[in-house]
Amino acid sequence: MFCALQNTFFLLFSGLSSAATEKPNIIFILADDMGYGDMSHTGGKAATPHCDWLAAEGMRFTDAHTSSSVCTPTRYGILTGRYNWRSTLKKGVLSGFKPPLIKEHRLTVADYLKNQGYKTAMIGKWHLGIGWQNLPKGKKVSPRKNLVDHPKAKPGIGKGWNVDFTKPIIGPASFGFDSFWGVGASLDMPPYVYLENDRVLGTPDICNSFNRRPGPATEDFDASLSLIKLAQKSRQFIAQQSADKPFFLYLPLTSPHTPVSPSKKWQGKSSIGPYGDFLMETDWVVGEVLSELQHQGLSENTMVIFTADNGCSPDADIDDLQSKGHFPNAPWRGAKSDIFEGGHRVPFIVRWPAQIKAGSLSDSTICTTDFFATAADATGALSEIPANTAEDSFSFLSELTASGKTQRLTTIHHSSSGYFAIRKGDWKLVLCAHSGGRGFPHIDRDKEAIKDLPLIQLYNMKDDPKEEHNLHDKNPETVHKLITILTKEIKDGRITNGPVQANDGYPPFESDIIERFPELNFTKK
């Protein structure tokens, strides 16, 4: 009798366990300012064996894009499945003291997976705004001491001395994550503190600057130790998970963004200088995650995604890197902040041994906003996404499983200064004469070069991947079609099928663009 009951219990338990593990664990690793050519398997000169390992055991996308060519907007798109320019942020990024960009009612991918039974955690860089509480009106504190000695740092003690750092914050734990450990923004943006769940760890009572911006800091905050801490926290989280409940780990790294500050162990490891050392340490974190998955026996049914929030930054001294044979943005024109490919075409690798054939390649165009729908699809709940959620997200699960193609037909690109491009098939239409960002030709710095350039740019990405030959005057019909599509996709508040949704204000276009394409004048009554 006991044996029979024992066998029945075993079968029931096995069935429950099997049902639970049908949903994959999901880990999304986001590098910060890492270009398409920064990995050794894409020609980079710094060794990245763990990213190479991911690519060898999974699928690599060769035409993957971020929704923006800078940080905050791309992160918004990843977590919401919605284009960043539909939010209130029409250009630029948030500082460390700005309020949350994601609205309270908006469902994030973390919310969605949590509703599907996932344990959700974020470890790393948030950069989507924090809800700080201030000291009583008019009250500020003064730093106990000033440690600013960086030659690029601005004078003074910076902002944030009116914040009450003892009070709870509104941050990742308010947007679907069961737990959070990390930093509020980039490592060169104050406050220089570590955060856990809804609290600041320690008392920021000194002034410091980890590059250009002085502000409140805790004395133990050290930018060069960031990756070590993120790796440790990630391994701890994975080790604590139970086999009967799937988990989602969002791991946005702080590197290789400035300050380029590899830890002591990695200094001097590459042949191309500190940036290469930092790439190698970034890759090491990926290895730590993969190693812990292997150690816990979780590799087979865990989907690991590795990508970046935009291309390599000009702050990395791209000219110097190229002189050493390292081309961080591969052959693509431009860099971080630009509307050109180097600003938003990024590495994108997915490993999931249970589903993906090792060493696969896909040339389908995907966008980082597609993560939401893909994660939902992987859990079998794609059809349950509400109409007002993930409006710009297409599942690429069928690409991963070799059962079909992604349904994405167009991709809208956005630069740091708020300029637009739209891609459909081989054609890319750019709605400015310049780079849209910090690169050449710059809207202010290179006015002489720009004055002789056409108002718009049209490139055939198949024939001209380096965006060298502007074909707008030879293809007016293509320009017209792309403008028509762009206008509709902006007005509809979505690019996926479904009811029209509202944008949080329409994106502004410059007067010369509106004069040529009046349909883009969304402020007209």
HUURSUL-V599523 format. One record per residue. N is the residue number from 1. RES is the residue in one small letter. SS is DSSP state (hx for helix, st for strand, lp for the rest). PSI is psi in whole degrees, 0 to 359 (NA if undefined). NEAR is the number of other ideal C-beta (glycine too) atoms within 8 Angstrom. Layout:
# HUURSUL-V599523
n=(N | N)
res=(RES | RES)
ss=(SS | SS)
psi=(PSI | PSI)
near=(NEAR | NEAR)
This chain:
# HUURSUL-V599523
n=(1 | 2 | 3 | 4 | 5 | 6 | 7 | 8 | 9 | 10 | 11 | 12 | 13 | 14 | 15 | 16 | 17 | 18 | 19 | 20 | 21 | 22 | 23 | 24 | 25 | 26 | 27 | 28 | 29 | 30 | 31 | 32 | 33 | 34 | 35 | 36 | 37 | 38 | 39 | 40 | 41 | 42 | 43 | 44 | 45 | 46 | 47 | 48 | 49 | 50 | 51 | 52 | 53 | 54 | 55 | 56 | 57 | 58 | 59 | 60 | 61 | 62 | 63 | 64 | 65 | 66 | 67 | 68 | 69 | 70 | 71 | 72 | 73 | 74 | 75 | 76 | 77 | 78 | 79 | 80 | 81 | 82 | 83 | 84 | 85 | 86 | 87 | 88 | 89 | 90 | 91 | 92 | 93 | 94 | 95 | 96 | 97 | 98 | 99 | 100 | 101 | 102 | 103 | 104 | 105 | 106 | 107 | 108 | 109 | 110 | 111 | 112 | 113 | 114 | 115 | 116 | 117 | 118 | 119 | 120 | 121 | 122 | 123 | 124 | 125 | 126 | 127 | 128 | 129 | 130 | 131 | 132 | 133 | 134 | 135 | 136 | 137 | 138 | 139 | 140 | 141 | 142 | 143 | 144 | 145 | 146 | 147 | 148 | 149 | 150 | 151 | 152 | 153 | 154 | 155 | 156 | 157 | 158 | 159 | 160 | 161 | 162 | 163 | 164 | 165 | 166 | 167 | 168 | 169 | 170 | 171 | 172 | 173 | 174 | 175 | 176 | 177 | 178 | 179 | 180 | 181 | 182 | 183 | 184 | 185 | 186 | 187 | 188 | 189 | 190 | 191 | 192 | 193 | 194 | 195 | 196 | 197 | 198 | 199 | 200 | 201 | 202 | 203 | 204 | 205 | 206 | 207 | 208 | 209 | 210 | 211 | 212 | 213 | 214 | 215 | 216 | 217 | 218 | 219 | 220 | 221 | 222 | 223 | 224 | 225 | 226 | 227 | 228 | 229 | 230 | 231 | 232 | 233 | 234 | 235 | 236 | 237 | 238 | 239 | 240 | 241 | 242 | 243 | 244 | 245 | 246 | 247 | 248 | 249 | 250 | 251 | 252 | 253 | 254 | 255 | 256 | 257 | 258 | 259 | 260 | 261 | 262 | 263 | 264 | 265 | 266 | 267 | 268 | 269 | 270 | 271 | 272 | 273 | 274 | 275 | 276 | 277 | 278 | 279 | 280 | 281 | 282 | 283 | 284 | 285 | 286 | 287 | 288 | 289 | 290 | 291 | 292 | 293 | 294 | 295 | 296 | 297 | 298 | 299 | 300 | 301 | 302 | 303 | 304 | 305 | 306 | 307 | 308 | 309 | 310 | 311 | 312 | 313 | 314 | 315 | 316 | 317 | 318 | 319 | 320 | 321 | 322 | 323 | 324 | 325 | 326 | 327 | 328 | 329 | 330 | 331 | 332 | 333 | 334 | 335 | 336 | 337 | 338 | 339 | 340 | 341 | 342 | 343 | 344 | 345 | 346 | 347 | 348 | 349 | 350 | 351 | 352 | 353 | 354 | 355 | 356 | 357 | 358 | 359 | 360 | 361 | 362 | 363 | 364 | 365 | 366 | 367 | 368 | 369 | 370 | 371 | 372 | 373 | 374 | 375 | 376 | 377 | 378 | 379 | 380 | 381 | 382 | 383 | 384 | 385 | 386 | 387 | 388 | 389 | 390 | 391 | 392 | 393 | 394 | 395 | 396 | 397 | 398 | 399 | 400 | 401 | 402 | 403 | 404 | 405 | 406 | 407 | 408 | 409 | 410 | 411 | 412 | 413 | 414 | 415 | 416 | 417 | 418 | 419 | 420 | 421 | 422 | 423 | 424 | 425 | 426 | 427 | 428 | 429 | 430 | 431 | 432 | 433 | 434 | 435 | 436 | 437 | 438 | 439 | 440 | 441 | 442 | 443 | 444 | 445 | 446 | 447 | 448 | 449 | 450 | 451 | 452 | 453 | 454 | 455 | 456 | 457 | 458 | 459 | 460 | 461 | 462 | 463 | 464 | 465 | 466 | 467 | 468 | 469 | 470 | 471 | 472 | 473 | 474 | 475 | 476 | 477 | 478 | 479 | 480 | 481 | 482 | 483 | 484 | 485 | 486 | 487 | 488 | 489 | 490 | 491 | 492 | 493 | 494 | 495 | 496 | 497 | 498 | 499 | 500 | 501 | 502 | 503 | 504 | 505 | 506 | 507 | 508 | 509 | 510 | 511 | 512 | 513 | 514 | 515 | 516 | 517 | 518 | 519 | 520 | 521 | 522 | 523 | 524 | 525)
res=(m | f | c | a | l | q | n | t | f | f | l | l | f | s | g | l | s | s | a | a | t | e | k | p | n | i | i | f | i | l | a | d | d | m | g | y | g | d | m | s | h | t | g | g | k | a | a | t | p | h | c | d | w | l | a | a | e | g | m | r | f | t | d | a | h | t | s | s | s | v | c | t | p | t | r | y | g | i | l | t | g | r | y | n | w | r | s | t | l | k | k | g | v | l | s | g | f | k | p | p | l | i | k | e | h | r | l | t | v | a | d | y | l | k | n | q | g | y | k | t | a | m | i | g | k | w | h | l | g | i | g | w | q | n | l | p | k | g | k | k | v | s | p | r | k | n | l | v | d | h | p | k | a | k | p | g | i | g | k | g | w | n | v | d | f | t | k | p | i | i | g | p | a | s | f | g | f | d | s | f | w | g | v | g | a | s | l | d | m | p | p | y | v | y | l | e | n | d | r | v | l | g | t | p | d | i | c | n | s | f | n | r | r | p | g | p | a | t | e | d | f | d | a | s | l | s | l | i | k | l | a | q | k | s | r | q | f | i | a | q | q | s | a | d | k | p | f | f | l | y | l | p | l | t | s | p | h | t | p | v | s | p | s | k | k | w | q | g | k | s | s | i | g | p | y | g | d | f | l | m | e | t | d | w | v | v | g | e | v | l | s | e | l | q | h | q | g | l | s | e | n | t | m | v | i | f | t | a | d | n | g | c | s | p | d | a | d | i | d | d | l | q | s | k | g | h | f | p | n | a | p | w | r | g | a | k | s | d | i | f | e | g | g | h | r | v | p | f | i | v | r | w | p | a | q | i | k | a | g | s | l | s | d | s | t | i | c | t | t | d | f | f | a | t | a | a | d | a | t | g | a | l | s | e | i | p | a | n | t | a | e | d | s | f | s | f | l | s | e | l | t | a | s | g | k | t | q | r | l | t | t | i | h | h | s | s | s | g | y | f | a | i | r | k | g | d | w | k | l | v | l | c | a | h | s | g | g | r | g | f | p | h | i | d | r | d | k | e | a | i | k | d | l | p | l | i | q | l | y | n | m | k | d | d | p | k | e | e | h | n | l | h | d | k | n | p | e | t | v | h | k | l | i | t | i | l | t | k | e | i | k | d | g | r | i | t | n | g | p | v | q | a | n | d | g | y | p | p | f | e | s | d | i | i | e | r | f | p | e | l | n | f | t | k | k)
ss=(lp | hx | hx | hx | hx | hx | hx | hx | hx | hx | hx | hx | hx | hx | hx | hx | hx | hx | hx | hx | hx | lp | lp | lp | st | st | st | st | st | st | st | lp | lp | lp | lp | lp | lp | lp | lp | hx | hx | hx | lp | lp | lp | lp | lp | lp | hx | hx | hx | hx | hx | hx | hx | hx | hx | lp | st | st | st | st | st | st | st | lp | lp | lp | lp | lp | hx | hx | hx | hx | hx | hx | hx | hx | hx | hx | lp | lp | lp | hx | hx | hx | lp | lp | lp | lp | lp | lp | lp | lp | lp | lp | lp | lp | lp | lp | lp | lp | lp | lp | lp | lp | lp | lp | hx | hx | hx | hx | hx | hx | hx | lp | lp | lp | st | st | st | st | st | st | st | lp | lp | lp | lp | lp | st | lp | lp | st | lp | lp | lp | lp | lp | lp | lp | lp | lp | lp | st | st | lp | lp | lp | lp | lp | lp | lp | lp | lp | lp | lp | lp | st | lp | lp | lp | st | lp | lp | lp | lp | lp | lp | st | lp | hx | hx | hx | lp | lp | lp | lp | st | st | st | st | st | lp | lp | lp | lp | lp | lp | lp | lp | st | lp | st | st | st | lp | lp | st | st | st | lp | lp | lp | lp | st | st | st | lp | lp | lp | lp | lp | lp | st | st | st | lp | lp | lp | lp | lp | hx | hx | hx | hx | hx | hx | hx | hx | hx | hx | hx | hx | hx | hx | hx | hx | hx | lp | lp | lp | lp | lp | lp | lp | st | st | st | st | st | st | lp | lp | lp | lp | lp | lp | lp | lp | lp | lp | lp | hx | hx | hx | lp | lp | lp | lp | lp | lp | lp | hx | hx | hx | hx | hx | hx | hx | hx | hx | hx | hx | hx | hx | hx | hx | hx | hx | hx | hx | hx | hx | hx | lp | lp | lp | lp | lp | lp | st | st | st | st | st | st | st | lp | lp | lp | lp | lp | hx | hx | hx | lp | hx | hx | hx | hx | hx | hx | lp | lp | lp | lp | lp | lp | lp | lp | lp | lp | lp | lp | lp | lp | lp | lp | lp | hx | hx | hx | hx | st | lp | lp | st | st | st | st | lp | lp | lp | lp | lp | lp | lp | lp | st | st | st | st | st | st | st | st | hx | hx | hx | hx | hx | hx | hx | hx | hx | hx | hx | lp | lp | lp | hx | hx | hx | lp | lp | lp | lp | lp | lp | lp | lp | lp | lp | lp | lp | hx | hx | hx | hx | lp | lp | lp | lp | lp | lp | lp | lp | lp | st | st | st | st | st | lp | lp | lp | lp | lp | st | st | st | st | st | lp | lp | st | st | st | st | lp | lp | lp | lp | lp | lp | lp | lp | lp | lp | lp | lp | lp | lp | lp | lp | hx | hx | hx | hx | lp | lp | lp | lp | lp | lp | st | st | st | st | lp | lp | lp | lp | lp | lp | lp | lp | lp | lp | lp | hx | hx | hx | lp | hx | hx | hx | hx | hx | hx | hx | hx | hx | hx | hx | hx | hx | hx | hx | hx | lp | lp | lp | lp | lp | lp | lp | lp | lp | lp | lp | lp | lp | lp | lp | lp | lp | lp | lp | hx | hx | hx | hx | hx | hx | lp | hx | hx | hx | lp | lp | lp | lp | lp)
psi=(312 | 319 | 318 | 316 | 321 | 318 | 320 | 314 | 319 | 317 | 317 | 315 | 317 | 319 | 318 | 317 | 317 | 317 | 320 | 320 | 358 | 326 | 128 | 150 | 150 | 127 | 124 | 109 | 124 | 110 | 159 | 110 | 49 | 126 | 165 | 326 | 13 | 347 | 152 | 332 | 351 | 18 | 0 | 153 | 358 | 138 | 126 | 66 | 330 | 323 | 324 | 320 | 315 | 313 | 321 | 331 | 0 | 213 | 135 | 128 | 127 | 355 | 53 | 143 | 148 | 159 | 345 | 162 | 16 | 175 | 290 | 311 | 320 | 319 | 324 | 314 | 322 | 312 | 334 | 343 | 23 | 140 | 138 | 324 | 353 | 343 | 185 | 347 | 105 | 346 | 164 | 193 | 170 | 149 | 176 | 349 | 8 | 151 | 168 | 137 | 324 | 127 | 152 | 323 | 348 | 130 | 129 | 168 | 330 | 317 | 314 | 314 | 325 | 319 | 339 | 11 | 12 | 146 | 126 | 139 | 146 | 133 | 114 | 212 | 122 | 289 | 37 | 21 | 140 | 138 | 96 | 155 | 135 | 160 | 167 | 147 | 129 | 351 | 138 | 159 | 159 | 143 | 143 | 324 | 163 | 117 | 9 | 120 | 13 | 131 | 336 | 353 | 142 | 153 | 160 | 191 | 3 | 192 | 170 | 1 | 358 | 4 | 139 | 96 | 359 | 349 | 155 | 153 | 163 | 112 | 210 | 324 | 347 | 358 | 39 | 355 | 126 | 329 | 156 | 137 | 127 | 213 | 157 | 328 | 203 | 158 | 352 | 24 | 125 | 159 | 145 | 81 | 157 | 146 | 143 | 121 | 248 | 26 | 153 | 135 | 113 | 178 | 113 | 92 | 11 | 160 | 132 | 171 | 119 | 48 | 259 | 337 | 111 | 153 | 181 | 142 | 154 | 151 | 337 | 1 | 121 | 112 | 326 | 347 | 1 | 311 | 324 | 315 | 318 | 322 | 316 | 314 | 323 | 315 | 319 | 316 | 312 | 319 | 334 | 353 | 145 | 155 | 343 | 9 | 119 | 158 | 155 | 120 | 117 | 116 | 78 | 113 | 167 | 7 | 159 | 31 | 154 | 148 | 132 | 99 | 70 | 148 | 167 | 321 | 330 | 354 | 127 | 8 | 330 | 170 | 2 | 12 | 188 | 324 | 317 | 321 | 318 | 322 | 317 | 321 | 323 | 314 | 324 | 320 | 317 | 317 | 323 | 319 | 313 | 322 | 319 | 322 | 316 | 317 | 324 | 1 | 31 | 4 | 319 | 315 | 37 | 123 | 115 | 122 | 132 | 127 | 193 | 163 | 347 | 181 | 177 | 143 | 147 | 336 | 345 | 357 | 68 | 323 | 318 | 318 | 318 | 327 | 340 | 9 | 7 | 119 | 90 | 328 | 23 | 219 | 359 | 147 | 142 | 183 | 186 | 138 | 339 | 158 | 344 | 167 | 324 | 342 | 330 | 356 | 122 | 163 | 145 | 111 | 139 | 124 | 130 | 84 | 328 | 340 | 333 | 132 | 132 | 142 | 24 | 152 | 143 | 133 | 12 | 145 | 123 | 166 | 152 | 339 | 343 | 352 | 318 | 304 | 324 | 317 | 317 | 319 | 320 | 335 | 0 | 18 | 28 | 319 | 349 | 358 | 126 | 160 | 331 | 29 | 143 | 48 | 340 | 31 | 124 | 136 | 134 | 24 | 322 | 331 | 317 | 322 | 3 | 29 | 356 | 197 | 155 | 150 | 1 | 123 | 328 | 158 | 130 | 125 | 155 | 133 | 173 | 328 | 7 | 18 | 152 | 152 | 155 | 137 | 130 | 116 | 233 | 349 | 138 | 121 | 125 | 126 | 53 | 163 | 350 | 197 | 340 | 358 | 223 | 347 | 178 | 138 | 131 | 141 | 327 | 317 | 331 | 44 | 324 | 320 | 324 | 327 | 337 | 4 | 151 | 157 | 327 | 167 | 138 | 125 | 144 | 106 | 339 | 314 | 336 | 65 | 342 | 3 | 56 | 340 | 104 | 117 | 19 | 323 | 340 | 351 | 60 | 328 | 320 | 317 | 313 | 315 | 317 | 323 | 320 | 316 | 314 | 316 | 314 | 317 | 332 | 311 | 321 | 345 | 13 | 161 | 349 | 166 | 143 | 177 | 150 | 138 | 158 | 140 | 158 | 65 | 144 | 148 | 140 | 143 | 150 | 155 | 325 | 328 | 317 | 324 | 322 | 324 | 78 | 339 | 343 | 6 | 85 | 351 | 353 | 133 | NA)
near=(4 | 5 | 6 | 7 | 8 | 8 | 8 | 8 | 8 | 8 | 8 | 8 | 8 | 8 | 8 | 9 | 10 | 8 | 7 | 12 | 10 | 6 | 11 | 12 | 12 | 15 | 13 | 11 | 14 | 14 | 14 | 15 | 17 | 14 | 15 | 13 | 14 | 15 | 13 | 12 | 10 | 10 | 6 | 14 | 10 | 16 | 8 | 15 | 9 | 11 | 15 | 11 | 10 | 14 | 12 | 9 | 9 | 14 | 13 | 12 | 14 | 7 | 10 | 13 | 14 | 14 | 17 | 16 | 18 | 15 | 13 | 16 | 15 | 15 | 14 | 16 | 18 | 13 | 14 | 15 | 15 | 14 | 12 | 14 | 13 | 10 | 11 | 6 | 13 | 8 | 7 | 9 | 10 | 12 | 8 | 13 | 10 | 8 | 7 | 12 | 12 | 13 | 6 | 5 | 3 | 9 | 9 | 11 | 16 | 15 | 10 | 16 | 14 | 12 | 6 | 10 | 8 | 13 | 9 | 14 | 13 | 16 | 13 | 13 | 12 | 16 | 12 | 12 | 10 | 13 | 10 | 9 | 8 | 8 | 8 | 5 | 4 | 4 | 7 | 7 | 7 | 6 | 11 | 5 | 6 | 8 | 8 | 9 | 4 | 9 | 3 | 5 | 12 | 8 | 4 | 5 | 9 | 13 | 7 | 12 | 11 | 7 | 12 | 8 | 10 | 5 | 7 | 6 | 12 | 9 | 14 | 10 | 10 | 9 | 13 | 11 | 12 | 7 | 10 | 14 | 10 | 14 | 12 | 12 | 10 | 12 | 15 | 12 | 10 | 15 | 14 | 13 | 15 | 12 | 15 | 7 | 8 | 8 | 8 | 12 | 8 | 10 | 7 | 13 | 9 | 13 | 14 | 12 | 15 | 10 | 11 | 8 | 11 | 14 | 16 | 16 | 14 | 13 | 7 | 5 | 11 | 6 | 12 | 8 | 8 | 13 | 14 | 8 | 9 | 15 | 12 | 8 | 10 | 15 | 12 | 8 | 13 | 14 | 9 | 5 | 12 | 4 | 7 | 7 | 10 | 13 | 13 | 17 | 14 | 14 | 15 | 15 | 14 | 14 | 12 | 14 | 11 | 11 | 8 | 10 | 11 | 12 | 11 | 5 | 5 | 12 | 9 | 5 | 9 | 13 | 6 | 11 | 9 | 9 | 14 | 15 | 15 | 14 | 17 | 15 | 14 | 15 | 15 | 12 | 15 | 13 | 11 | 11 | 16 | 13 | 9 | 12 | 13 | 9 | 7 | 9 | 5 | 11 | 8 | 6 | 9 | 12 | 12 | 14 | 12 | 12 | 14 | 13 | 15 | 16 | 21 | 15 | 12 | 10 | 7 | 13 | 8 | 11 | 6 | 8 | 15 | 9 | 6 | 10 | 7 | 13 | 11 | 16 | 15 | 12 | 6 | 14 | 9 | 16 | 17 | 16 | 17 | 18 | 17 | 13 | 12 | 18 | 20 | 14 | 13 | 16 | 16 | 12 | 14 | 13 | 11 | 13 | 10 | 6 | 8 | 12 | 6 | 8 | 7 | 10 | 7 | 12 | 6 | 11 | 10 | 15 | 14 | 15 | 15 | 15 | 13 | 17 | 15 | 13 | 13 | 16 | 11 | 11 | 12 | 7 | 10 | 9 | 4 | 6 | 11 | 6 | 6 | 5 | 12 | 15 | 15 | 15 | 14 | 11 | 13 | 14 | 9 | 11 | 14 | 12 | 8 | 7 | 4 | 4 | 6 | 12 | 6 | 12 | 4 | 10 | 10 | 15 | 16 | 15 | 20 | 16 | 10 | 12 | 12 | 15 | 14 | 14 | 14 | 10 | 4 | 6 | 13 | 11 | 16 | 14 | 9 | 14 | 9 | 10 | 15 | 17 | 17 | 10 | 14 | 6 | 12 | 10 | 12 | 5 | 6 | 11 | 8 | 5 | 9 | 11 | 6 | 4 | 9 | 8 | 8 | 13 | 11 | 14 | 12 | 10 | 12 | 6 | 5 | 10 | 8 | 7 | 13 | 5 | 6 | 8 | 9 | 12 | 7 | 4 | 10 | 7 | 6 | 10 | 12 | 8 | 9 | 12 | 12 | 9 | 11 | 13 | 11 | 8 | 12 | 11 | 8 | 9 | 9 | 10 | 9 | 10 | 2 | 7 | 4 | 7 | 11 | 5 | 9 | 7 | 6 | 7 | 11 | 7 | 11 | 7 | 5 | 7 | 13 | 11 | 6 | 8 | 9 | 8 | 7 | 12 | 8 | 9 | 6 | 5 | 2)
